[in-house]
Amino acid sequence: MANQVKYEEGASGIEVIQTELDILLEEIIEKEKDAKQRLELGVGDKKKKDENEELSAEDIRKQAMERMSQTAKRKEEEGSGDSSGVKKKKNRRSSNDLFQYFEEKLSKEYAFKPEKLALQTNRNEREHYSSRMK
């Protein structure tokens, strides 16, 4: 459309008056070009996305098919790449830790027991006196 306008201007030497139809046709042609460009870009993105999905699906299939020992080795390689292959030991609690915890807990409870009893007796005395006053 733009080429036709340029041709007419050059051929006649006077300014060509564009009609409303000409303007609308130019807009439609521009929108069509934009849509084609977006479609081409979208196709490229879709191909990349499909390739990534295919690779991830293949990795998942491989992981599902491997044995437990292979899984452990793979996780060790992935997780401890910086720790030079040194395997960490699990720290299990001994029974001494458990006994220490309960011993500390009981000692704290016994330390507050006299205070707790004193507060309770005060509360009982107040209730007793308040019930007599009524």
Number of C-alpha atoms within 10 A of each C-alpha: 11 8 8 9 15 12 13 13 14 12 9 9 9 9 11 13 9 9 9 9 9 14 11 11 13 14 12 12 12 12 12 12 12 12 12 12 12 11 12 12 11 12 12 11 12 12 11 12 12 12 12 12 12 12 12 12 12 12 12 11 11 10 14 11 11 12 9 11 9 12 14 12 11 13 12 15 14 10 11 13 11 9 11 8 11 10 9 8 6 6 6 6 8 8 9 8 10 10 11 11 11 11 12 11 11 11 11 11 12 12 10 10 12 11 11 12 11 11 12 12 12 11 12 12 12 12 12 11 11 10 9 8 7 5
